[in-house]
Amino acid sequence: MKNNHKHAILIWLAATLAGCAGHGPIGLVDVQRVVSNWPEYQGYQNQLMTEERSIASRRESAGRRQRDALALERKYAKVTDQLSAQIRDAAGKIAAQSQLKLVLTREGTGYGGVDITSDVEKALNITEKATPTPGI
């Protein structure tokens, strides 16, 4: 469930960040880094994983567990929408300040663009933990 939700966040953000307006180059946000450094996201993720394990381990009917799992998915979708909106809003503000024409997620971009991840993290009050450099 965890990887599917991260992918859903990334796809949704890629689509919505593309609407950030401006007049300059393309900005990039490393969403995986943002969510891995964001205590608010991590707290929700841990809570939802605990609830998922609890549902799976209950000695209830399969139908009841399925209903509870669907309710948890709806809850997760609502939280994901709220957190994604916060990331999108922060990226939009940075894009406007930096006069960026477009903001995309780093995950779907091979190269190029201006990385605004640390600015988005600052806007969300996230303590920056830089992504390790490959090969070091």
Backbone hydrogen bonds in HBPLUS format (Angstrom, degrees):
<---DONOR---> <-ACCEPTOR-->    atom                        ^
c    i                          cat <-CA-CA->   ^        H-A-AA   ^      H-
h    n   atom  resd res      DA  || num        DHA   H-A  angle D-A-AA Bond
n    s   type  num  typ     dist DA aas  dist angle  dist       angle   num
A0005-HIS N   A0001-MET O   3.10 MM   4  6.30 152.6  2.18 148.5 155.5     1
A0006-LYS N   A0002-LYS O   3.07 MM   4  6.39 156.4  2.13 149.8 156.4     2
A0007-HIS N   A0003-ASN O   2.94 MM   4  6.15 162.8  1.97 150.6 155.3     3
A0008-ALA N   A0004-ASN O   2.91 MM   4  6.11 150.2  2.00 140.6 149.4     4
A0009-ILE N   A0005-HIS O   2.93 MM   4  6.18 156.9  1.98 148.9 154.4     5
A0010-LEU N   A0006-LYS O   2.93 MM   4  6.21 163.1  1.96 151.0 155.6     6
A0011-ILE N   A0007-HIS O   2.90 MM   4  6.09 165.5  1.92 154.3 157.5     7
A0012-TRP N   A0008-ALA O   2.95 MM   4  6.00 167.1  1.96 149.4 153.6     8
A0013-LEU N   A0009-ILE O   2.81 MM   4  5.92 164.6  1.84 153.6 158.5     9
A0014-ALA N   A0010-LEU O   2.89 MM   4  5.98 153.8  1.96 143.5 151.1    10
A0015-ALA N   A0011-ILE O   3.11 MM   4  6.35 158.1  2.16 148.1 153.0    11
A0016-THR N   A0012-TRP O   2.94 MM   4  6.20 159.8  1.98 150.6 156.6    12
A0017-LEU N   A0013-LEU O   2.71 MM   4  5.58 162.7  1.74 152.1 156.5    13
A0019-GLY N   A0016-THR O   3.19 MM   3  5.71 163.0  2.22 111.0 116.2    14
A0020-CYS N   A0017-LEU O   3.07 MM   3  5.59 172.9  2.08 120.9 122.3    15
A0024-GLY N   A0099-GLN O   2.39 MM  75  5.11 115.1  1.79 122.0 143.4    16
A0101-LYS N   A0024-GLY O   3.14 MM  77  4.84 128.3  2.42  95.2 100.6    17
A0101-LYS N   A0025-PRO O   2.87 MM  76  5.49 146.4  1.98 137.7 147.9    18
A0114-VAL N   A0026-ILE O   2.76 MM  88  6.13 160.7  1.80 152.4 158.6    19
A0027-GLY N   A0102-LEU O   2.65 MM  75  6.06 165.3  1.67 158.9 162.5    20
A0104-LEU N   A0027-GLY O   2.86 MM  77  6.28 157.6  1.91 156.6 157.3    21
A0028-LEU N   A0114-VAL O   2.72 MM  86  5.75 149.2  1.81 145.2 143.2    22
A0116-ILE N   A0028-LEU O   2.79 MM  88  5.77 166.7  1.81 158.8 162.7    23
A0029-VAL N   A0104-LEU O   2.93 MM  75  6.36 144.5  2.06 150.6 161.9    24
A0106-ARG N   A0029-VAL O   2.74 MM  77  5.34 162.8  1.77 127.6 129.9    25
A0034-VAL N   A0030-ASP O   3.06 MM   4  6.41 158.8  2.10 149.4 155.8    26
A0035-VAL N   A0031-VAL O   2.90 MM   4  6.14 173.7  1.90 161.5 161.0    27
A0036-SER N   A0032-GLN O   2.97 MM   4  6.02 147.4  2.08 140.9 150.4    28
A0037-ASN N   A0033-ARG O   3.00 MM   4  6.09 134.8  2.21 144.2 154.7    29
A0037-ASN N   A0034-VAL O   3.22 MM   3  5.30 135.5  2.43  97.7 109.6    30
A0038-TRP N   A0034-VAL O   3.00 MM   4  5.94 120.2  2.37 142.6 158.2    31
A0042-GLN N   A0038-TRP O   2.97 MM   4  6.24 169.4  1.99 160.8 164.2    32
A0043-GLY N   A0039-PRO O   2.83 MM   4  5.95 155.1  1.89 149.9 156.0    33
A0044-TYR N   A0040-GLU O   3.17 MM   4  6.44 163.5  2.19 147.9 151.3    34
A0045-GLN N   A0041-TYR O   2.84 MM   4  6.06 163.0  1.87 155.9 161.6    35
A0046-ASN N   A0042-GLN O   2.87 MM   4  6.05 163.1  1.90 150.4 154.2    36
A0047-GLN N   A0043-GLY O   2.98 MM   4  6.15 161.4  2.02 148.3 153.8    37
A0048-LEU N   A0044-TYR O   2.88 MM   4  6.06 165.2  1.90 155.5 159.2    38
A0049-MET N   A0045-GLN O   2.95 MM   4  6.12 155.4  2.01 149.0 155.9    39
A0050-THR N   A0046-ASN O   2.97 MM   4  6.15 155.5  2.03 147.5 153.8    40
A0051-GLU N   A0047-GLN O   2.99 MM   4  6.27 159.7  2.03 149.1 154.6    41
A0052-GLU N   A0048-LEU O   2.87 MM   4  6.06 151.3  1.95 143.6 151.8    42
A0053-ARG N   A0049-MET O   2.98 MM   4  6.23 161.2  2.01 148.7 152.8    43
A0054-SER N   A0050-THR O   2.94 MM   4  6.14 154.9  2.00 146.5 154.1    44
A0055-ILE N   A0051-GLU O   2.96 MM   4  6.19 158.7  2.01 149.3 153.9    45
A0056-ALA N   A0052-GLU O   3.05 MM   4  6.28 163.3  2.07 149.6 154.1    46
A0057-SER N   A0053-ARG O   3.01 MM   4  6.16 141.8  2.16 145.2 154.7    47
A0058-ARG N   A0055-ILE O   3.39 MM   3  5.46 156.3  2.45 102.6 109.3    48
A0065-ARG N   A0061-SER O   3.03 MM   4  6.38 165.4  2.05 156.9 160.4    49
A0066-GLN N   A0062-ALA O   2.88 MM   4  6.03 152.5  1.95 145.3 153.4    50
A0067-ARG N   A0063-GLY O   2.96 MM   4  6.22 155.3  2.02 145.4 151.6    51
A0068-ASP N   A0064-ARG O   2.92 MM   4  6.20 160.8  1.96 151.8 157.1    52
A0069-ALA N   A0065-ARG O   2.84 MM   4  6.02 150.7  1.93 144.5 153.0    53
A0070-LEU N   A0066-GLN O   2.93 MM   4  6.17 154.0  2.00 147.2 153.8    54
A0071-ALA N   A0067-ARG O   2.95 MM   4  6.22 153.5  2.02 145.9 153.4    55
A0072-LEU N   A0068-ASP O   2.93 MM   4  6.17 151.0  2.02 143.5 151.5    56
A0073-GLU N   A0069-ALA O   2.92 MM   4  6.22 150.8  2.01 144.6 152.6    57
A0074-ARG N   A0070-LEU O   3.01 MM   4  6.31 154.6  2.08 146.7 152.9    58
A0075-LYS N   A0071-ALA O   2.96 MM   4  6.22 156.2  2.01 145.5 152.4    59
A0076-TYR N   A0072-LEU O   2.81 MM   4  6.04 159.3  1.85 150.9 156.7    60
A0077-ALA N   A0073-GLU O   2.86 MM   4  6.07 155.3  1.92 146.2 152.9    61
A0078-LYS N   A0074-ARG O   3.02 MM   4  6.28 153.5  2.09 146.5 153.0    62
A0079-VAL N   A0075-LYS O   3.02 MM   4  6.32 163.4  2.05 152.8 156.8    63
A0080-THR N   A0076-TYR O   2.79 MM   4  5.93 162.3  1.82 153.1 158.8    64
A0081-ASP N   A0077-ALA O   2.91 MM   4  6.07 154.8  1.97 143.5 150.0    65
A0082-GLN N   A0078-LYS O   3.05 MM   4  6.33 156.8  2.10 146.6 152.6    66
A0083-LEU N   A0079-VAL O   2.89 MM   4  6.16 168.4  1.90 159.7 162.1    67
A0084-SER N   A0080-THR O   2.81 MM   4  5.82 159.7  1.85 148.2 154.9    68
A0085-ALA N   A0081-ASP O   2.93 MM   4  6.00 149.8  2.02 140.6 148.6    69
A0086-GLN N   A0082-GLN O   3.15 MM   4  6.47 148.0  2.26 140.6 148.6    70
A0087-ILE N   A0083-LEU O   3.04 MM   4  6.42 156.5  2.10 149.8 155.7    71
A0088-ARG N   A0084-SER O   2.78 MM   4  5.98 166.2  1.80 153.6 158.0    72
A0089-ASP N   A0085-ALA O   2.81 MM   4  5.91 160.3  1.85 146.8 152.3    73
A0090-ALA N   A0086-GLN O   3.01 MM   4  6.15 162.7  2.04 144.9 149.7    74
A0091-ALA N   A0087-ILE O   2.86 MM   4  6.06 164.6  1.88 154.2 158.8    75
A0092-GLY N   A0088-ARG O   2.80 MM   4  5.95 151.7  1.88 145.7 154.3    76
A0093-LYS N   A0089-ASP O   2.98 MM   4  6.24 152.9  2.05 148.0 154.3    77
A0094-ILE N   A0090-ALA O   3.02 MM   4  6.29 162.7  2.05 151.4 156.0    78
A0095-ALA N   A0091-ALA O   2.80 MM   4  5.95 157.9  1.84 147.6 154.6    79
A0096-ALA N   A0092-GLY O   2.94 MM   4  6.14 156.2  2.00 143.8 149.8    80
A0097-GLN N   A0093-LYS O   2.93 MM   4  6.18 163.3  1.96 150.4 155.0    81
A0098-SER N   A0094-ILE O   2.85 MM   4  5.97 150.4  1.93 149.2 157.6    82
A0099-GLN N   A0095-ALA O   2.86 MM   4  5.67 103.8  2.46 135.8 151.9    83
A0100-LEU N   A0095-ALA O   2.82 MM   5  4.77 165.8  1.84 140.0 144.5    84
A0099-GLN N   A0096-ALA O   3.30 MM   3  4.96 157.6  2.35  96.3 102.7    85
A0108-GLY N   A0105-THR O   3.36 MM   3  5.96 149.6  2.45 112.5 118.3    86
A0109-THR N   A0106-ARG O   3.04 MM   3  5.17 169.6  2.05 115.8 118.6    87
A0119-ASP N   A0116-ILE O   3.10 MM   3  5.27 119.4  2.49 100.8 115.8    88
A0120-VAL N   A0116-ILE O   2.97 MM   4  6.29 154.4  2.04 155.7 163.6    89
A0121-GLU N   A0117-THR O   2.87 MM   4  6.17 159.4  1.91 155.4 161.6    90
A0122-LYS N   A0118-SER O   2.95 MM   4  6.16 155.1  2.02 141.9 148.5    91
A0123-ALA N   A0119-ASP O   2.97 MM   4  6.21 155.0  2.03 144.1 150.9    92
A0124-LEU N   A0120-VAL O   3.02 MM   4  6.28 135.2  2.23 141.6 153.6    93
A0124-LEU N   A0121-GLU O   3.12 MM   3  5.07 129.4  2.39  93.8 107.4    94
A0126-ILE N   A0121-GLU O   2.78 MM   5  4.90 171.6  1.79 147.0 147.1    95
A0125-ASN N   A0122-LYS O   3.01 MM   3  4.87 160.9  2.05 104.2 108.9    96
A0136-ILE N   A0133-THR O   3.37 MM   3  6.02 148.9  2.47 141.3 139.3    97
